Amino acid sequence: MTRPEKRQEKRAQEQTLKIGELEAKGFNFVGLEEYHKKRAIANRKRGYESPEDEKSDRQDCVEAALKVYQRTLPVLLNRLSKIKDPRQPKKVKHSLTVLMIYGILMFVYQMSSLREANKEMSTAIFFENMRAMFPDFETMPHADTLNRLLERINVEEIEESLLELFEQLIKKKKFRNYLINKRYLIAIDGTQKFMRTEEWTKEPLVRHVGKDKHEQYYVYVLEAVVILENGITLPLMSEFLNNEEYRDVSSDKQDCERKAFYRFAERIKQRFPKLKISVTMDGLYACGPVIKTCIDNGWDYMLVFKEGSMRDTWREAMGLIKYTPENIGEHHCGGRNQVYRWINDLEYNYGNNERNKARLHVVICEETWEETSRTTGKTTSNTTRYAWLSGKKITKTNVETRCLKIGRYRWKIENNFLVMKHQGYQYEHCFSYNWNAMVGFHHLMQIGRFMNVLLVHSELLEKKVAVLGINGLLEFIFKACTADVLDLTRIASIVIDNNYQWRLVS
């Protein structure tokens, strides 16, 4: 095989692997051509015939974005304005609200650091356009001013403003057509934010790595995202693992994901006591106390079930499934054959002396498919297996929905981590070594991400996303605001006029 043929073979294998991964997660693609047709950005030049056409396109795009901002920012700013300002009033140059807008825009426009924000968001043209969109701006703040403010305020109220916005969108029925089984699907998982080799404060977790067991201090966050039926993923809440109280008690104990989950679950239930919720989580949470927490809160759930997490229960479930041949369902999805088998009402004992009991419903999916190389023509057979613990009994009518739309949708929080870390939001950048300020920047980042998700899935910019892609659109909007002063009269009319609608699209 020649070198060009080897490159072509490798490229075809990578494309096939990508298709297989997406199909395994519930997408239905009929082939590579259909995949590229739906997902690839058009490889063509911009079709502007004159500078006036380009300016008009920029103006229209920014106006559409501003309409989305106008539907979200007032709710956020109304709540943010209630945060107690610890500064001396006579020495304040920028109001707390202005600094919060500045902080949100940092992440809406995907600034990689405070230094870049100072450089890119301090131009005269950008300020003139921002002042037209947000009349509260009198001068553009310095990023260090925001940092000093976040060190002193109650940053949890920043997250509360996001929760109020989410609650407002629920009341306006923006998500009503995208619920799964009439419930809000929440995926919960943890991820590392950043790591250092020196202990800069007492809150981070510590681990020992390498042959010499040298110490690493890292920040770990438990995240909750809302996943809609059309695949839209919205950040909701964050729970930072905090090791400070454990350091004072014992050097052997640390905060961990499960401990954080119980705090997290209590916060979610307290904040949304009547919201119908389904949760989906990985195999770390497949245990009795977590299941009891979900049941007590009235939540449905689908938990990844692995042999290593509950060995006795796994063996019992696999054995009983063989003796219930009637509990079987077969479906075809994207060229793959999926066979579901399940067992309901499996008794599970846990806790001290196994005093606590729970009823488990176990479902497994065995998936098989064939792949044919585009270059060699060889066909290979592949197989994989998934398993979940279900909060509701499995039947032939609900097995596909529960597995594909709840169980497998857990991967979307992993995709959210990927976007936050590697596609513009700088999730792994601390922005401040002060713990309080770091958490504050994190919550502002989540708000910026939330607004951008609503923006790119708005019907107002649907066609533009198809042409530029998500990151391309966000970059286009920022460049439009920095390239030239927009038609400020038209911008001001949108700020004043609230008589327009927007809706989410897939």
N, C-alpha and C positions, 0 to 999 in steps of 0.2 A: 504494500500500500504506500502510495506516494505521500509526501508531507502535506500537500493541500488536502488530499483525501482524509488524512488523519485529523487535520483541523476541522474539516467538515463533519467527520464522525463525532468528534468531541462536542462540537456545537450542537449537533442533533441530539446527542445524549443529554446535554444540559437542558435543552428545551423540553425534551420528553420528561426528564425528571421534574422540571417545574410544573408541567401539566399534571403529572401524577400526584405531586404534593397538593395542588389545588383541588383536584378531583377527590382526593382522600379526605379533604376537609369539607366536602359537600357541594362543590361547584360542579356544574355539568357542562363540560366542554366537549364538542364533537371532534375536535382535532386541533393541530397546531395552527392551521390557517384561521380557524374561527377564533382561537385564543388571541392571535396577533391582531385580528380585525377588531376585537372588542377592547383590547387593552393597550395596544401600541399607540404612541403619539405620532401624528402624521409627520413624515419626513419631507417637508416642503418649506419653501421660503414664505416669509410673510407677504400677504397679498395687498400691501398698501400701494396705491397708485400715486400718492402725493403726501407731503408732510401733513397736510390738513386732515387727510384720512386717518393717519396714525394718531394725531392729536385727538380727533373725534373718538376713536376707539378707546384711547386711554381715558378720556372723560367719561364715556359710557360705562366702562369697567369700574372705575372708581365710584361712580354714582351708585351702581348696583351694589358694590361692597358697602357703601355708606348706608344704604337702606337696611342691610342686615345689621350693621353696627347699631343703627338707631332703634332696632327692635330688641337689642340685647343690653347695650351699655346703660340705658337709664335705670334698669332694674339693678344692675351691678353697682352703679354709682350711688343710687339711693341707699343701698345697704352699706357700702363702703364709707359714705359720709358720716355714718353713725359711730365709726371707730373713734375712740378717744385719742385726741392729738396731744402728745406729751410735750410739745415744743412751746416755747414762749411766744404768745401771739404777736408781740411787737417786733420780734425778730424773724417772723415767718415771711418768706418771699414767695413760696409756692404753696398753695393750699394742699391739704391731704388728698383731696379729690383729683387735683391736677397730677400729683405724683403717682396716684393709682392708675390714672389713664396712661401716663407715660410708661409705667411698669407693664401694663397690659399690652401696649403697642410694641414694646420691646420684643415680646414673644409672638404677637400677631405677625410682625414683620421679620421674625426669626433672627434677632441679633445673637451672635455667638458669645458675647461677653459684654461687660459694662464698658470696657474700652471701645469696642466697636459701636455700641449704642451712642456713646459720646461723639464718635467720629461721624457716623452715618445719619444720626437723627438731629444734628445741630445745624444743618445747612439752612440758609435763609429761605430757599424755595420750599423745602419740606415743612419748615415752621409756618410759612404763610398758608400752605394747604391745610395743615393740621389745625390752625387757628380758625379757618373757615368751617372745618368739620366739627371742632370742639371749641366753642367760643370761650370756655373757661381759660384757655391758654393765653397768658400775657407774655411770658417768655418761656423758652424751652429749658426745662430743668437739667441739672447735671445728674448723671447716674449715681454718683456718690451721695448726693442728697437723698435719693430714694433709699440707698443702702443704710444710711444713718437713721432714717425714719423707721425702716423695718427692724432695726435692732431694738427699738424701744416700744413698739406697739404690740397689741395682741393679734398676731398674724392668723390665728384660727378664724378670726372674723372675715378674713379675705376669702377663705374657703366657704364660709357661710354665705357670702354673697353669690358664689357659684351655685350653691344649693338652692338659694331663693330663685335664681334664674331658671334652674331646672324645674323647680316646683311651678313657676309661672308658665313655663312652656307646657307642662302637664295640664294645667288648668285651661290653657287655650287649645288643648287637644291637638297639639302639633305632632304627637307620637301615636295617636289613637289607632291609626291604620297600620302601624308597624310593630304591634305587640305580638308576642309569641304565646299562644294559649291564653290571651287576655292578661298576661303578666309582663312585668318589666324584667328582662333578663340581665342579671348583674354577674359579671365575671370577676373573681377575686384572685389575685396572685401577687407574689412579692418579687422584687428585683433590686439589684444593687445600684445605688446612685453614683457613688464614687468612692475611691480608696486612697489612703495615704499611708506612708510607712512611719509617720510620727503622730503622736497623740496631740492633736491641736485643741481638743476639748474633751469633756468627760462623757458625752452622750453616745459616740459611735461604738459599734460592736468591735470586738477584737478576735483575730484568729492567728494561728501559728502555721507558717508554711515553709517549705523547703527543708533541706537536710539539717540546716542549723536552727530550724524552727523560729525564724525571725518573725516579729509581730507585724501584722497589718491591721490598720484601723479603717473601718469602712461604714458607710451609711447605707442602711437597708430600708426600703419602703414597701409597705403593703398597699396595693392599689385596687380600687374598685372602678370598673367601667360599665356603662350601660350599653348593651348591644341590642340594636333594633333588628326586626325581621329582614329588612333590606340590606343588612350588613353594616350600617352606620354605627360607629363606636365612639361614644362620648365619655370623656373622663368625668368622674363623679367625686370621689373622696380618696384621701390618702391617710395612711397611719404610719408614722415614722417609728421604727424600732429604736427605743431609747434605753441605753444601758446605764444611765447615771445612777438610778436607785439601786441597781444590782451591784454596782461597784462598791457602794457603801456597806452592803450586807455581806457579800461573799465574792471572792475573786473567781470562784468556779462556776457561778451562775450568770447567765446572760438572758436578755430578752430574745424571743424567737418568733417565727411566723405564727405558730399556733396561739401563743399567748397574745400576740397582736391581733389575731383573728377574733378572739373573744371580745376584746375591747372594741374592735371594729364593728362587729355584729351588734353590740350594744348601742354604739353610736348611730348606726344605720337605722335600727329599729326605733330608737328614740326620735330621730329626725323625721322618719317617714313611717309612723306607726300603722297607718291604714293602707299603705301602698302594697299592691299585690306583686310579690317578688318571686322570681326563680333565681337560684344561684348556681353557677357552674364553676368547679374548682378542680385542681389536679389531685393526684393520688396522695399527696401529703395530708390532705384534709379528710381522707377516708378513715374515720375513726368514730367511736361512739359519742364522745362529748360534742364533736362538731355536728354530728347528725342530730343529737338532742337539741342543740342550739337552734338549728334550722327548724325543727319541729315546733319548739316552744315559740319561735317567732312567727310561725305560720307561713314559712317559706317552702316552696317547692325546691327541689335540688336535683342535680345530676353531677355525681362525683366520679372522677376517674378511679377505676378499681384495678389495683395491681396485686399480684400474688404476694409481694413482699410486705405490703402494708397490713394485711389481715390474713395470715397464712391458713389458719384453720377454717375460717369462713370461706376463703377462696376454694379450698379443696372440697368443702361440703357443697358449695354452689355448683362447681363444675361436675360433681358426682350426681347431684339431683337433676341437673339440666339434661343429662343423658337419659333419665327415666321419665322425662316429660316431653315426648316427641311431638305432642300436639302444640306445644309452645314454640312455634317456628314461623318465621315470615321471611319472604325472599323478595328482594327489590333489585332493580337495575338502575344504575346512576352513572352517567358519563362513561359508558363502556365497561363498567365494573359490575360484578355480581356480588351482592351483599346478602348474606344469610344471617338473620337475627334469631337468637335463642335466648330464652329467659326463664327465670324461676321467681315466683312471688312469695311473700310472707315467710321469708327465711328468718328463723329466730337467731338473734345475736345477743350474747351476754358480754358485758364489759364492766370495768370499774373494780373496786375492791371486792374480792371474793365473788366477782361476777354478779353483783347484786342488781345491776342495771340491765334492762332489756330493751331491745328495739326490734322492729320488724323491717327486714331489708328486702328490696326488690332488685335483682341482679339481671343485667342484660349484657350479652356479648354479641359482637358483630364480626363475622369472619368474611373477609373481603378478598376476592380473587380477580385478577385481570391479566391480560396479555399485552406485551409491548413488542412492536416490530421496529427494528432499526431501519431508518430511512436510507441508509447507505449499504448495509450488508444484507438487508432483507431477513435477518434472523429474528425469530419470534421466541420470546422468553415468557414463562409464566411466573407470576408473582402472587404472594399471599401475605396478608397481615391480619391482626386481630385487635379489636378494641373491646373494652369492658367498662361498664359504669354501674354505680349504685344509684338507683332512682328513688325519688321521693314519692312517686305515685306508682300504682300497679301498672305493669306493662301488659298491653293487649295488642292484638293484631292491627287495630285501628290507630293506635298512638305510637307504636314502636319507632316508625320511621321519623316522625316529627320530633320525638323526644331525643333520639340519638343524633340526628342531623342538625336540628335547629337549636338544641340546648346543649347536648353533650359535646358535639364537635365545634360548636361556636366558641368554646373556651379558647381555641387557638387565636381568636381575634384580640384577646388581651396581649398575647405574645406579639402579634403584629403591631399593636399599639406601642409596646415597648420599643420595637424596632424603629418605628417612625419617630418617637420621641428622642431616641438616642442618636439616630443616624440620618435623619431627614429634616434638620433645621432647628430643632428645639433645644439642642444641647442639654439633654436631660442629665448627662453625666458631668456637667460643669457645675461647680458648687456656687458660683457667683458671689459667695461671701463665706468667710471662715467663722463668722459669728453664727451660732446655731439658729437663733431666732430669725435672723435675716435670711439665712439659707432656706429655712422653711417658708418664709414669706415669698421669696423669689419662686420657690417651687409652686406655691398656690397661684401666683400670677401666671406662671407658665401653663398651668392647667386651664386657667381661664382663657389664655391666648389660644391654646389648642382647641378648647371647646368652641370658641368663636370661629376659628378657621374651619372646623368640621361643618358647622352650620353654613358657613359661607360657601364652601366648595360643593355642598349638596343642596344649595338653594336653586330654585328654578330660574332665578335671575341671572345666574352665571353658568348654567348647565352647558350651554354651547361652547363657552369659553374654556371650560375644563376639558371638554372633548378635544379641543385643539391644542391647548398648552399643557395639559396635565395639571395635577394638584400643585406641585411645587412650582411649576412654571407659572401658574396663575398668581400665586402669592408673590413671586418675584416680580411679575409684570405689574401688579398693583403698587408695590413699593417703588419700583422704578418710575412709574407714572407720577407718583407723589414727589419724587425728587428731581425729575428731569425738567419740569417746567411748571409755572404757576397755572393751575387749572382755572376753568371758568368759575370764579368764586360766587358769582350771582346764582348760577344753577346749583352749586353746592349749598349755598345758604337757603335756597328754596326747599331743598330736601330736608335740611335740619329743622325748618319751621313746619313743613307739611308732614303730617303723620297719616295721611289718607292713602295708604298703599298696603298691599298684602304680599306676603312671601310664604312659600311652602317648601317642604323638603321633598327631594326626589332621590331616586336610587343612584 
